[in-house]
Amino acid sequence: MKKEKIKEKVDLSKQGEIFFAVSELVNAEDHLMESFKRLKHENILKFHHAIREIRTALLKKIANPEFWCESKHIAAGYKHIIEACYKSEHQAESKELIKLADDLLRIFWALQEEENEKVSGK
């Protein structure tokens, strides 16, 4: 991947907000599955399914089908890095984690652009 692509300014408009929502919803899905394993309440699976449907609808708005799975995993990775940053007690480590999360965000958008360039023939 070209270094310039990764360094492009990240879009924090509506699409950016949708990315953050997707990352949160992936995390919610994970938490609900952990709750289901622990509590065995069938309703938790219904909530999980409903959240997954919402996350899928949102991801369709920002991710190209060619990179669907990668996009979901990047969003999940981003959220987990941010969670680790919240839990860090060391400022230097927090700064490093924030940079890594920011890099992942740029990679996500560059990946979406890569698909757009492939389709448009650029």
TORBA-347303 format. One record per atom (N, C-alpha, C): residue number from 0; residue in one letter; atom name; x, y, z. Coordinates in nm, 3 decimals. Example, Ala and Ser with C-alpha at 12.3 -4.5 7.8 and 13.67 -1.06 7.14 Angstrom:
# TORBA-347303
+-----+------+------+---------+---------+---------+
:  nr : rest : atom :       u :       v :       w :
+-----+------+------+---------+---------+---------+
:   0 :    A :    N :   1.319 :  -0.569 :   0.780 :
:   0 :    A :   CA :   1.230 :  -0.450 :   0.780 :
:   0 :    A :    C :   1.320 :  -0.330 :   0.780 :
:   1 :    S :    N :   1.285 :  -0.225 :   0.708 :
:   1 :    S :   CA :   1.367 :  -0.106 :   0.714 :
:   1 :    S :    C :   1.290 :   0.003 :   0.787 :
+-----+------+------+---------+---------+---------+
This chain:
# TORBA-347303
+-----+------+------+---------+---------+---------+
:  nr : rest : atom :       u :       v :       w :
+-----+------+------+---------+---------+---------+
:   0 :    M :    N :   0.084 :  -0.117 :   0.000 :
:   0 :    M :   CA :   0.000 :   0.000 :   0.000 :
:   0 :    M :    C :   0.089 :   0.124 :   0.000 :
:   1 :    K :    N :   0.051 :   0.221 :  -0.080 :
:   1 :    K :   CA :   0.130 :   0.343 :  -0.088 :
:   1 :    K :    C :   0.121 :   0.420 :   0.043 :
:   2 :    K :    N :   0.238 :   0.469 :   0.086 :
:   2 :    K :   CA :   0.245 :   0.543 :   0.212 :
:   2 :    K :    C :   0.157 :   0.668 :   0.207 :
:   3 :    E :    N :   0.149 :   0.732 :   0.090 :
:   3 :    E :   CA :   0.067 :   0.854 :   0.077 :
:   3 :    E :    C :  -0.080 :   0.824 :   0.107 :
:   4 :    K :    N :  -0.125 :   0.707 :   0.065 :
:   4 :    K :   CA :  -0.264 :   0.669 :   0.090 :
:   4 :    K :    C :  -0.295 :   0.667 :   0.239 :
:   5 :    I :    N :  -0.205 :   0.609 :   0.316 :
:   5 :    I :   CA :  -0.227 :   0.595 :   0.459 :
:   5 :    I :    C :  -0.222 :   0.730 :   0.527 :
:   6 :    K :    N :  -0.144 :   0.822 :   0.474 :
:   6 :    K :   CA :  -0.128 :   0.953 :   0.537 :
:   6 :    K :    C :  -0.238 :   1.051 :   0.501 :
:   7 :    E :    N :  -0.329 :   1.012 :   0.411 :
:   7 :    E :   CA :  -0.436 :   1.102 :   0.373 :
:   7 :    E :    C :  -0.520 :   1.138 :   0.496 :
:   8 :    K :    N :  -0.579 :   1.258 :   0.492 :
:   8 :    K :   CA :  -0.662 :   1.303 :   0.602 :
:   8 :    K :    C :  -0.784 :   1.213 :   0.616 :
:   9 :    V :    N :  -0.816 :   1.175 :   0.738 :
:   9 :    V :   CA :  -0.928 :   1.086 :   0.765 :
:   9 :    V :    C :  -1.058 :   1.166 :   0.760 :
:  10 :    D :    N :  -1.158 :   1.108 :   0.696 :
:  10 :    D :   CA :  -1.289 :   1.169 :   0.686 :
:  10 :    D :    C :  -1.366 :   1.149 :   0.816 :
:  11 :    L :    N :  -1.391 :   1.258 :   0.889 :
:  11 :    L :   CA :  -1.466 :   1.248 :   1.014 :
:  11 :    L :    C :  -1.607 :   1.305 :   1.000 :
:  12 :    S :    N :  -1.659 :   1.302 :   0.877 :
:  12 :    S :   CA :  -1.794 :   1.348 :   0.853 :
:  12 :    S :    C :  -1.892 :   1.235 :   0.886 :
:  13 :    K :    N :  -2.002 :   1.231 :   0.816 :
:  13 :    K :   CA :  -2.103 :   1.128 :   0.840 :
:  13 :    K :    C :  -2.044 :   0.988 :   0.827 :
:  14 :    Q :    N :  -1.964 :   0.964 :   0.725 :
:  14 :    Q :   CA :  -1.904 :   0.832 :   0.707 :
:  14 :    Q :    C :  -1.813 :   0.796 :   0.824 :
:  15 :    G :    N :  -1.740 :   0.894 :   0.874 :
:  15 :    G :   CA :  -1.655 :   0.870 :   0.989 :
:  15 :    G :    C :  -1.735 :   0.832 :   1.112 :
:  16 :    E :    N :  -1.846 :   0.899 :   1.133 :
:  16 :    E :   CA :  -1.932 :   0.867 :   1.247 :
:  16 :    E :    C :  -1.990 :   0.727 :   1.233 :
:  17 :    I :    N :  -2.023 :   0.689 :   1.110 :
:  17 :    I :   CA :  -2.074 :   0.554 :   1.087 :
:  17 :    I :    C :  -1.966 :   0.451 :   1.120 :
:  18 :    F :    N :  -1.840 :   0.479 :   1.081 :
:  18 :    F :   CA :  -1.730 :   0.389 :   1.116 :
:  18 :    F :    C :  -1.723 :   0.369 :   1.267 :
:  19 :    F :    N :  -1.729 :   0.479 :   1.343 :
:  19 :    F :   CA :  -1.720 :   0.469 :   1.488 :
:  19 :    F :    C :  -1.838 :   0.392 :   1.545 :
:  20 :    A :    N :  -1.957 :   0.412 :   1.487 :
:  20 :    A :   CA :  -2.074 :   0.336 :   1.532 :
:  20 :    A :    C :  -2.054 :   0.187 :   1.506 :
:  21 :    V :    N :  -2.004 :   0.153 :   1.388 :
:  21 :    V :   CA :  -1.978 :   0.013 :   1.355 :
:  21 :    V :    C :  -1.879 :  -0.048 :   1.454 :
:  22 :    S :    N :  -1.773 :   0.026 :   1.486 :
:  22 :    S :   CA :  -1.673 :  -0.027 :   1.579 :
:  22 :    S :    C :  -1.734 :  -0.052 :   1.717 :
:  23 :    E :    N :  -1.822 :   0.036 :   1.760 :
:  23 :    E :   CA :  -1.889 :   0.018 :   1.889 :
:  23 :    E :    C :  -1.985 :  -0.100 :   1.885 :
:  24 :    L :    N :  -2.056 :  -0.116 :   1.774 :
:  24 :    L :   CA :  -2.153 :  -0.225 :   1.764 :
:  24 :    L :    C :  -2.085 :  -0.361 :   1.756 :
:  25 :    V :    N :  -1.969 :  -0.369 :   1.690 :
:  25 :    V :   CA :  -1.894 :  -0.494 :   1.690 :
:  25 :    V :    C :  -1.857 :  -0.531 :   1.833 :
:  26 :    N :    N :  -1.816 :  -0.432 :   1.909 :
:  26 :    N :   CA :  -1.782 :  -0.453 :   2.049 :
:  26 :    N :    C :  -1.905 :  -0.498 :   2.130 :
:  27 :    A :    N :  -2.019 :  -0.437 :   2.102 :
:  27 :    A :   CA :  -2.143 :  -0.476 :   2.171 :
:  27 :    A :    C :  -2.178 :  -0.622 :   2.138 :
:  28 :    E :    N :  -2.159 :  -0.661 :   2.012 :
:  28 :    E :   CA :  -2.185 :  -0.801 :   1.974 :
:  28 :    E :    C :  -2.096 :  -0.895 :   2.055 :
:  29 :    D :    N :  -1.969 :  -0.860 :   2.067 :
:  29 :    D :   CA :  -1.875 :  -0.943 :   2.146 :
:  29 :    D :    C :  -1.921 :  -0.955 :   2.291 :
:  30 :    H :    N :  -1.959 :  -0.843 :   2.351 :
:  30 :    H :   CA :  -2.002 :  -0.843 :   2.490 :
:  30 :    H :    C :  -2.130 :  -0.926 :   2.509 :
:  31 :    L :    N :  -2.222 :  -0.914 :   2.414 :
:  31 :    L :   CA :  -2.345 :  -0.992 :   2.426 :
:  31 :    L :    C :  -2.317 :  -1.142 :   2.416 :
:  32 :    M :    N :  -2.225 :  -1.182 :   2.330 :
:  32 :    M :   CA :  -2.191 :  -1.324 :   2.321 :
:  32 :    M :    C :  -2.128 :  -1.373 :   2.451 :
:  33 :    E :    N :  -2.044 :  -1.291 :   2.511 :
:  33 :    E :   CA :  -1.985 :  -1.327 :   2.641 :
:  33 :    E :    C :  -2.094 :  -1.339 :   2.748 :
:  34 :    S :    N :  -2.190 :  -1.248 :   2.744 :
:  34 :    S :   CA :  -2.301 :  -1.254 :   2.840 :
:  34 :    S :    C :  -2.384 :  -1.379 :   2.818 :
:  35 :    F :    N :  -2.407 :  -1.413 :   2.692 :
:  35 :    F :   CA :  -2.484 :  -1.534 :   2.664 :
:  35 :    F :    C :  -2.412 :  -1.659 :   2.715 :
:  36 :    K :    N :  -2.282 :  -1.665 :   2.694 :
:  36 :    K :   CA :  -2.204 :  -1.781 :   2.742 :
:  36 :    K :    C :  -2.217 :  -1.795 :   2.894 :
:  37 :    R :    N :  -2.218 :  -1.681 :   2.961 :
:  37 :    R :   CA :  -2.222 :  -1.681 :   3.107 :
:  37 :    R :    C :  -2.363 :  -1.706 :   3.161 :
:  38 :    L :    N :  -2.463 :  -1.641 :   3.101 :
:  38 :    L :   CA :  -2.599 :  -1.643 :   3.156 :
:  38 :    L :    C :  -2.693 :  -1.742 :   3.089 :
:  39 :    K :    N :  -2.665 :  -1.777 :   2.965 :
:  39 :    K :   CA :  -2.748 :  -1.872 :   2.888 :
:  39 :    K :    C :  -2.892 :  -1.824 :   2.867 :
:  40 :    H :    N :  -2.916 :  -1.694 :   2.865 :
:  40 :    H :   CA :  -3.049 :  -1.640 :   2.840 :
:  40 :    H :    C :  -3.070 :  -1.628 :   2.689 :
:  41 :    E :    N :  -3.172 :  -1.692 :   2.638 :
:  41 :    E :   CA :  -3.198 :  -1.694 :   2.493 :
:  41 :    E :    C :  -3.226 :  -1.553 :   2.438 :
:  42 :    N :    N :  -3.286 :  -1.465 :   2.519 :
:  42 :    N :   CA :  -3.315 :  -1.330 :   2.472 :
:  42 :    N :    C :  -3.188 :  -1.255 :   2.433 :
:  43 :    I :    N :  -3.077 :  -1.289 :   2.495 :
:  43 :    I :   CA :  -2.950 :  -1.223 :   2.462 :
:  43 :    I :    C :  -2.915 :  -1.249 :   2.316 :
:  44 :    L :    N :  -2.945 :  -1.367 :   2.267 :
:  44 :    L :   CA :  -2.918 :  -1.398 :   2.126 :
:  44 :    L :    C :  -3.005 :  -1.313 :   2.033 :
:  45 :    K :    N :  -3.128 :  -1.283 :   2.076 :
:  45 :    K :   CA :  -3.216 :  -1.196 :   1.996 :
:  45 :    K :    C :  -3.158 :  -1.054 :   1.990 :
:  46 :    F :    N :  -3.108 :  -1.006 :   2.103 :
:  46 :    F :   CA :  -3.046 :  -0.873 :   2.105 :
:  46 :    F :    C :  -2.921 :  -0.872 :   2.017 :
:  47 :    H :    N :  -2.843 :  -0.978 :   2.028 :
:  47 :    H :   CA :  -2.721 :  -0.990 :   1.946 :
:  47 :    H :    C :  -2.756 :  -0.984 :   1.798 :
:  48 :    H :    N :  -2.858 :  -1.060 :   1.759 :
:  48 :    H :   CA :  -2.900 :  -1.062 :   1.618 :
:  48 :    H :    C :  -2.947 :  -0.923 :   1.572 :
:  49 :    A :    N :  -3.024 :  -0.855 :   1.656 :
:  49 :    A :   CA :  -3.074 :  -0.721 :   1.620 :
:  49 :    A :    C :  -2.958 :  -0.623 :   1.604 :
:  50 :    I :    N :  -2.862 :  -0.628 :   1.693 :
:  50 :    I :   CA :  -2.747 :  -0.537 :   1.683 :
:  50 :    I :    C :  -2.664 :  -0.571 :   1.560 :
:  51 :    R :    N :  -2.648 :  -0.699 :   1.532 :
:  51 :    R :   CA :  -2.573 :  -0.741 :   1.413 :
:  51 :    R :    C :  -2.639 :  -0.689 :   1.286 :
:  52 :    E :    N :  -2.772 :  -0.693 :   1.280 :
:  52 :    E :   CA :  -2.843 :  -0.641 :   1.163 :
:  52 :    E :    C :  -2.819 :  -0.491 :   1.147 :
:  53 :    I :    N :  -2.822 :  -0.418 :   1.256 :
:  53 :    I :   CA :  -2.796 :  -0.273 :   1.250 :
:  53 :    I :    C :  -2.653 :  -0.247 :   1.206 :
:  54 :    R :    N :  -2.558 :  -0.320 :   1.266 :
:  54 :    R :   CA :  -2.417 :  -0.304 :   1.228 :
:  54 :    R :    C :  -2.396 :  -0.336 :   1.080 :
:  55 :    T :    N :  -2.461 :  -0.440 :   1.032 :
:  55 :    T :   CA :  -2.449 :  -0.478 :   0.891 :
:  55 :    T :    C :  -2.504 :  -0.367 :   0.800 :
:  56 :    A :    N :  -2.618 :  -0.312 :   0.835 :
:  56 :    A :   CA :  -2.677 :  -0.204 :   0.756 :
:  56 :    A :    C :  -2.586 :  -0.082 :   0.752 :
:  57 :    L :    N :  -2.526 :  -0.050 :   0.866 :
:  57 :    L :   CA :  -2.435 :   0.066 :   0.870 :
:  57 :    L :    C :  -2.307 :   0.039 :   0.791 :
:  58 :    L :    N :  -2.252 :  -0.080 :   0.805 :
:  58 :    L :   CA :  -2.128 :  -0.112 :   0.735 :
:  58 :    L :    C :  -2.150 :  -0.108 :   0.584 :
:  59 :    K :    N :  -2.268 :  -0.146 :   0.539 :
:  59 :    K :   CA :  -2.299 :  -0.141 :   0.395 :
:  59 :    K :    C :  -2.290 :   0.003 :   0.341 :
:  60 :    K :    N :  -2.310 :   0.101 :   0.429 :
:  60 :    K :   CA :  -2.305 :   0.241 :   0.385 :
:  60 :    K :    C :  -2.162 :   0.290 :   0.361 :
:  61 :    I :    N :  -2.063 :   0.223 :   0.421 :
:  61 :    I :   CA :  -1.925 :   0.275 :   0.410 :
:  61 :    I :    C :  -1.825 :   0.176 :   0.355 :
:  62 :    A :    N :  -1.858 :   0.048 :   0.352 :
:  62 :    A :   CA :  -1.760 :  -0.052 :   0.308 :
:  62 :    A :    C :  -1.800 :  -0.112 :   0.174 :
:  63 :    N :    N :  -1.703 :  -0.130 :   0.088 :
:  63 :    N :   CA :  -1.728 :  -0.196 :  -0.038 :
:  63 :    N :    C :  -1.731 :  -0.347 :  -0.018 :
:  64 :    P :    N :  -1.816 :  -0.415 :  -0.091 :
:  64 :    P :   CA :  -1.830 :  -0.560 :  -0.074 :
:  64 :    P :    C :  -1.698 :  -0.637 :  -0.088 :
:  65 :    E :    N :  -1.608 :  -0.589 :  -0.172 :
:  65 :    E :   CA :  -1.479 :  -0.657 :  -0.191 :
:  65 :    E :    C :  -1.399 :  -0.663 :  -0.062 :
:  66 :    F :    N :  -1.421 :  -0.568 :   0.028 :
:  66 :    F :   CA :  -1.344 :  -0.560 :   0.152 :
:  66 :    F :    C :  -1.434 :  -0.566 :   0.275 :
:  67 :    W :    N :  -1.545 :  -0.634 :   0.263 :
:  67 :    W :   CA :  -1.644 :  -0.641 :   0.371 :
:  67 :    W :    C :  -1.583 :  -0.695 :   0.500 :
:  68 :    C :    N :  -1.530 :  -0.813 :   0.494 :
:  68 :    C :   CA :  -1.479 :  -0.879 :   0.614 :
:  68 :    C :    C :  -1.360 :  -0.801 :   0.672 :
:  69 :    E :    N :  -1.271 :  -0.758 :   0.585 :
:  69 :    E :   CA :  -1.155 :  -0.680 :   0.631 :
:  69 :    E :    C :  -1.201 :  -0.553 :   0.701 :
:  70 :    S :    N :  -1.301 :  -0.488 :   0.645 :
:  70 :    S :   CA :  -1.352 :  -0.363 :   0.702 :
:  70 :    S :    C :  -1.408 :  -0.385 :   0.842 :
:  71 :    K :    N :  -1.485 :  -0.492 :   0.856 :
:  71 :    K :   CA :  -1.542 :  -0.524 :   0.988 :
:  71 :    K :    C :  -1.431 :  -0.551 :   1.090 :
:  72 :    H :    N :  -1.330 :  -0.626 :   1.049 :
:  72 :    H :   CA :  -1.222 :  -0.659 :   1.142 :
:  72 :    H :    C :  -1.136 :  -0.538 :   1.175 :
:  73 :    I :    N :  -1.116 :  -0.449 :   1.080 :
:  73 :    I :   CA :  -1.041 :  -0.326 :   1.108 :
:  73 :    I :    C :  -1.118 :  -0.241 :   1.209 :
:  74 :    A :    N :  -1.250 :  -0.229 :   1.190 :
:  74 :    A :   CA :  -1.333 :  -0.153 :   1.285 :
:  74 :    A :    C :  -1.325 :  -0.214 :   1.424 :
:  75 :    A :    N :  -1.330 :  -0.347 :   1.431 :
:  75 :    A :   CA :  -1.320 :  -0.415 :   1.560 :
:  75 :    A :    C :  -1.182 :  -0.393 :   1.622 :
:  76 :    G :    N :  -1.077 :  -0.405 :   1.540 :
:  76 :    G :   CA :  -0.942 :  -0.383 :   1.590 :
:  76 :    G :    C :  -0.924 :  -0.242 :   1.643 :
:  77 :    Y :    N :  -0.978 :  -0.146 :   1.569 :
:  77 :    Y :   CA :  -0.972 :  -0.005 :   1.612 :
:  77 :    Y :    C :  -1.032 :   0.009 :   1.752 :
:  78 :    K :    N :  -1.152 :  -0.047 :   1.771 :
:  78 :    K :   CA :  -1.221 :  -0.033 :   1.900 :
:  78 :    K :    C :  -1.142 :  -0.099 :   2.012 :
:  79 :    H :    N :  -1.083 :  -0.214 :   1.986 :
:  79 :    H :   CA :  -1.006 :  -0.283 :   2.090 :
:  79 :    H :    C :  -0.880 :  -0.205 :   2.126 :
:  80 :    I :    N :  -0.818 :  -0.142 :   2.029 :
:  80 :    I :   CA :  -0.700 :  -0.058 :   2.059 :
:  80 :    I :    C :  -0.741 :   0.061 :   2.145 :
:  81 :    I :    N :  -0.853 :   0.124 :   2.111 :
:  81 :    I :   CA :  -0.902 :   0.237 :   2.190 :
:  81 :    I :    C :  -0.934 :   0.191 :   2.333 :
:  82 :    E :    N :  -0.996 :   0.075 :   2.347 :
:  82 :    E :   CA :  -1.025 :   0.021 :   2.480 :
:  82 :    E :    C :  -0.896 :   0.000 :   2.560 :
:  83 :    A :    N :  -0.792 :  -0.052 :   2.494 :
:  83 :    A :   CA :  -0.663 :  -0.072 :   2.562 :
:  83 :    A :    C :  -0.604 :   0.063 :   2.604 :
:  84 :    C :    N :  -0.623 :   0.163 :   2.520 :
:  84 :    C :   CA :  -0.575 :   0.298 :   2.552 :
:  84 :    C :    C :  -0.644 :   0.350 :   2.678 :
:  85 :    Y :    N :  -0.775 :   0.329 :   2.689 :
:  85 :    Y :   CA :  -0.849 :   0.374 :   2.807 :
:  85 :    Y :    C :  -0.796 :   0.308 :   2.934 :
:  86 :    K :    N :  -0.753 :   0.183 :   2.920 :
:  86 :    K :   CA :  -0.709 :   0.106 :   3.036 :
:  86 :    K :    C :  -0.562 :   0.128 :   3.071 :
:  87 :    S :    N :  -0.489 :   0.191 :   2.982 :
:  87 :    S :   CA :  -0.347 :   0.212 :   3.005 :
:  87 :    S :    C :  -0.324 :   0.317 :   3.113 :
:  88 :    E :    N :  -0.229 :   0.292 :   3.197 :
:  88 :    E :   CA :  -0.194 :   0.387 :   3.303 :
:  88 :    E :    C :  -0.069 :   0.467 :   3.267 :
:  89 :    H :    N :  -0.016 :   0.444 :   3.148 :
:  89 :    H :   CA :   0.109 :   0.510 :   3.106 :
:  89 :    H :    C :   0.083 :   0.599 :   2.986 :
:  90 :    Q :    N :   0.118 :   0.726 :   3.000 :
:  90 :    Q :   CA :   0.092 :   0.823 :   2.895 :
:  90 :    Q :    C :   0.163 :   0.786 :   2.765 :
:  91 :    A :    N :   0.287 :   0.740 :   2.772 :
:  91 :    A :   CA :   0.361 :   0.704 :   2.651 :
:  91 :    A :    C :   0.292 :   0.589 :   2.578 :
:  92 :    E :    N :   0.247 :   0.491 :   2.654 :
:  92 :    E :   CA :   0.177 :   0.378 :   2.592 :
:  92 :    E :    C :   0.045 :   0.425 :   2.530 :
:  93 :    S :    N :  -0.027 :   0.512 :   2.598 :
:  93 :    S :   CA :  -0.153 :   0.565 :   2.546 :
:  93 :    S :    C :  -0.131 :   0.638 :   2.414 :
:  94 :    K :    N :  -0.026 :   0.718 :   2.408 :
:  94 :    K :   CA :   0.005 :   0.790 :   2.284 :
:  94 :    K :    C :   0.036 :   0.694 :   2.171 :
:  95 :    E :    N :   0.110 :   0.589 :   2.201 :
:  95 :    E :   CA :   0.143 :   0.489 :   2.099 :
:  95 :    E :    C :   0.017 :   0.417 :   2.051 :
:  96 :    L :    N :  -0.071 :   0.382 :   2.144 :
:  96 :    L :   CA :  -0.194 :   0.314 :   2.107 :
:  96 :    L :    C :  -0.285 :   0.403 :   2.023 :
:  97 :    I :    N :  -0.293 :   0.530 :   2.060 :
:  97 :    I :   CA :  -0.374 :   0.625 :   1.982 :
:  97 :    I :    C :  -0.320 :   0.635 :   1.839 :
:  98 :    K :    N :  -0.188 :   0.640 :   1.825 :
:  98 :    K :   CA :  -0.128 :   0.645 :   1.692 :
:  98 :    K :    C :  -0.162 :   0.520 :   1.612 :
:  99 :    L :    N :  -0.155 :   0.404 :   1.676 :
:  99 :    L :   CA :  -0.188 :   0.279 :   1.607 :
:  99 :    L :    C :  -0.335 :   0.276 :   1.565 :
: 100 :    A :    N :  -0.424 :   0.323 :   1.652 :
: 100 :    A :   CA :  -0.566 :   0.329 :   1.618 :
: 100 :    A :    C :  -0.589 :   0.424 :   1.501 :
: 101 :    D :    N :  -0.520 :   0.537 :   1.503 :
: 101 :    D :   CA :  -0.531 :   0.635 :   1.395 :
: 101 :    D :    C :  -0.479 :   0.574 :   1.264 :
: 102 :    D :    N :  -0.370 :   0.499 :   1.271 :
: 102 :    D :   CA :  -0.317 :   0.432 :   1.152 :
: 102 :    D :    C :  -0.420 :   0.333 :   1.096 :
: 103 :    L :    N :  -0.485 :   0.258 :   1.185 :
: 103 :    L :   CA :  -0.588 :   0.163 :   1.140 :
: 103 :    L :    C :  -0.703 :   0.235 :   1.072 :
: 104 :    L :    N :  -0.742 :   0.348 :   1.127 :
: 104 :    L :   CA :  -0.849 :   0.426 :   1.068 :
: 104 :    L :    C :  -0.812 :   0.472 :   0.927 :
: 105 :    R :    N :  -0.690 :   0.518 :   0.911 :
: 105 :    R :   CA :  -0.643 :   0.560 :   0.778 :
: 105 :    R :    C :  -0.638 :   0.441 :   0.681 :
: 106 :    I :    N :  -0.594 :   0.327 :   0.731 :
: 106 :    I :   CA :  -0.590 :   0.207 :   0.646 :
: 106 :    I :    C :  -0.731 :   0.170 :   0.602 :
: 107 :    F :    N :  -0.827 :   0.178 :   0.694 :
: 107 :    F :   CA :  -0.967 :   0.148 :   0.660 :
: 107 :    F :    C :  -1.012 :   0.233 :   0.542 :
: 108 :    W :    N :  -0.991 :   0.365 :   0.552 :
: 108 :    W :   CA :  -1.038 :   0.454 :   0.445 :
: 108 :    W :    C :  -0.956 :   0.437 :   0.317 :
: 109 :    A :    N :  -0.827 :   0.411 :   0.329 :
: 109 :    A :   CA :  -0.745 :   0.387 :   0.211 :
: 109 :    A :    C :  -0.791 :   0.259 :   0.140 :
: 110 :    L :    N :  -0.828 :   0.159 :   0.217 :
: 110 :    L :   CA :  -0.878 :   0.035 :   0.159 :
: 110 :    L :    C :  -1.007 :   0.059 :   0.083 :
: 111 :    Q :    N :  -1.094 :   0.143 :   0.136 :
: 111 :    Q :   CA :  -1.218 :   0.175 :   0.065 :
: 111 :    Q :    C :  -1.188 :   0.250 :  -0.064 :
: 112 :    E :    N :  -1.091 :   0.341 :  -0.060 :
: 112 :    E :   CA :  -1.051 :   0.415 :  -0.180 :
: 112 :    E :    C :  -0.987 :   0.323 :  -0.282 :
: 113 :    E :    N :  -0.909 :   0.226 :  -0.236 :
: 113 :    E :   CA :  -0.845 :   0.130 :  -0.325 :
: 113 :    E :    C :  -0.951 :   0.060 :  -0.409 :
: 114 :    E :    N :  -1.058 :   0.021 :  -0.347 :
: 114 :    E :   CA :  -1.167 :  -0.044 :  -0.419 :
: 114 :    E :    C :  -1.231 :   0.054 :  -0.517 :
: 115 :    N :    N :  -1.251 :   0.179 :  -0.475 :
: 115 :    N :   CA :  -1.311 :   0.279 :  -0.564 :
: 115 :    N :    C :  -1.224 :   0.302 :  -0.686 :
: 116 :    E :    N :  -1.092 :   0.307 :  -0.666 :
: 116 :    E :   CA :  -1.000 :   0.327 :  -0.778 :
: 116 :    E :    C :  -1.004 :   0.207 :  -0.873 :
: 117 :    K :    N :  -1.016 :   0.087 :  -0.817 :
: 117 :    K :   CA :  -1.021 :  -0.034 :  -0.899 :
: 117 :    K :    C :  -1.147 :  -0.032 :  -0.986 :
: 118 :    V :    N :  -1.260 :   0.006 :  -0.927 :
: 118 :    V :   CA :  -1.385 :   0.009 :  -1.000 :
: 118 :    V :    C :  -1.386 :   0.119 :  -1.105 :
: 119 :    S :    N :  -1.333 :   0.237 :  -1.071 :
: 119 :    S :   CA :  -1.336 :   0.349 :  -1.165 :
: 119 :    S :    C :  -1.220 :   0.345 :  -1.265 :
: 120 :    G :    N :  -1.123 :   0.255 :  -1.245 :
: 120 :    G :   CA :  -1.012 :   0.241 :  -1.338 :
: 120 :    G :    C :  -0.903 :   0.344 :  -1.320 :
: 121 :    K :    N :  -0.896 :   0.410 :  -1.206 :
: 121 :    K :   CA :  -0.791 :   0.510 :  -1.181 :
: 121 :    K :    C :  -0.658 :   0.445 :  -1.161 :
+-----+------+------+---------+---------+---------+
